[in-house]
Structure formats: C-alpha cells, structure tokens
Amino acid sequence: MTPAEVFKIVGALALPMWVLLVFLPKWNVTRFLIDYKIIPIVLSVIYAIYITKALIAGGMMDFGSLESVMQLFTVENAVVAGWIHYLAFDLLVGMWIVNQNRSLQIHPAIIAPCLLGTFMFGPVGFLIFMMIRSVKLKKTNS
C-alpha cells in the first residue's frame, strides 16, 4: 500500500468518528467507540508501522531545529506518520471534550464549534473548549 493510499484510509477512518462526536455523542455506538478508543488505537497501530518505516529508511529523526523538522516533512513515510499523529491526538482531544461534557452539560450547539475547531485546528478548538468550560465551572461554583 502506498503512503498516498494510507493517507486516504486514515482520513476515512477519522472523519466518521468526528461526525459521531458532533452529531451523536450520546449514541451507544459513539459511546462504545469513545470508551474503548477504537479509532485512535487503529490509527496508533498504523502510525507505529509508518514511523518504523520512516526510522528504518532514514535513521533517527532530529527534532532539534526547525530546519531538521522541515527536512522530515520531505520523506513520505514520515509525513504520513505525522498526519496520523495529528489525526489520532486531535481525535483523542475531541473524545475528551465529549466526555467532559457528560458532566458539564453544555448545550451541543456550543460544543460543536469546539469539536469542529479541534478537528480542523487542534489546539484552537481545545482552547475554545477550555474557555467555555472555565465559564461553566465558574457559574456552577457560584
């Protein structure tokens, strides 16, 4: 399987989970996938394969300078591994947001932009959620 094919497959694995998180966070299937971290685990296995391929092909990766990190993004297997890394960890953050909201009970219309922000811009969606969470907790404790 080529890195381009794997890129498409991992995207096709992650996207439906995001749809479930946004639109059906309480559905039993969604809860099962969240509780057992099925999609992030599958992505992690694929990541392990591609990071191993990148290490075998190019040796240890150097993250010590911007130039060396930019060089990593010229190696297909390393780029695929990096993309899977983003997909898996952003998805874990999205799952965490949904889990946090089980007790916070913030309206889904407010949580949806946090999830979409996490899906598209990772830390930005997380930051927005943390700000909303802080306001909610402050109101609850008052």
N, C-alpha and C positions, 0 to 999 in steps of 0.2 A: 504494500500500500504506500502510495506517495505521500509526502508531507501535505500537499495540497488536498488530497482526499481526506486525510486525517483532520485537517483544519475544518473542512465542511462537516465531517461527522461529529466532532466535538461541539461545534456550534449547534448542530441539530439535536444534540443531547441536552445542552444547557437551556436553549430557548424555551422549550415546553415547560421546564421547571419554573422559569421566570413567569410564564403565563399563569401557572397554577398559583404561585406565590401572590401575584397581584389580584387575580380574579376569584380564586377558590382556596383561600388559605386555610379554611376550616374543613374542607372536604377530607374524608378518611384517606383517600389515596394520597393527597398532598401531605397530610399529617404523617403517613407512613414514610413517604419519601424524605420528609424533613427529619423525622425521629431517627431514621436509620442512615441518613446522609447518603443515600444510594447513588445519586448522580455525582456528588463530589468524590465519592470513593472510586467510581468508574473513571472519572476524569483523572484522579490521582494515579491510578494504575497506568493509564495511557501516558500521563506525564512522566512517570518513572521510566517507562520504556524510551520515550523520546529524549529525556535528559541523559539517560545512559548512552543512547546512540550519539548524542552530541559530545559527551565526555570521551567516548571511545574514539570518535573521529578527530576531536580537537584537543584532547587533554583537559586538564583542569581549567575551569573558567575563571577569568580575572574580573572581579567586580570593584577593583581598587581605583579606577579612574573612569571618567566619562568616556574617554577615547576607547578604553578596553571594553566597556559595556556596549558602546556603539559597534564595535567590531563583532561582538557576539550576535548582534542582530543582522549580520550578513550570512549567517550559517542557518540553512533551512531548518534542520532539526532543533537547533537552539531557539529559533523563532517560534516554531510550533510548540515547543515545551513552554516557552514564555507565555504564549497565548493561552495555553491550557492552565497555566499557573493563575493567570488573571481570571479565567472563567471559573475555576474551582473556588478560589478565595472570595471573589465577589459573590458567588452563589452562597457560600457559607455565611457571609455577612447578611445577605438577603434572608436566609433562613433564620438567622439570629434575630433580625428585626421582627420577623413574623412571630417567633417565639416570645420575644419581649412584649409584643403587642397582645399576647394572650392575657397578660395580667394588666397591662396599661389600658386596654380597651379604647384605643384611639380609633376614630372613625376610619374605615378602609379608604375613603376618598382622600384622607390626609396621609395615610401610609403609602398609598400607591405612588405618589411622586418620589417618596423616599426610596422605594424599591426600584422604580424606573431610573432614578438618579444613580443608585448603586449599580444597576445593570449597565448603564451607559458610561458613568464617570466614577465608579468605585467609591473612593473616599468622599466625594462630594455628597452622594446620597447618604452615606453613613453620617457625615457631619450634620446634614439637614435633620436626619432622624434623631441624632443626639440632642440637637437644639429643641426639637419638638418634645422629646422625652423629658428633657430638663424642665420645660414649662409645665408639662403634665404632672410631673412629680412634685413640683413646687406648689401647684394648685391643690394636689391631693393632700399634701402635708400641711396646708394652711388651715 
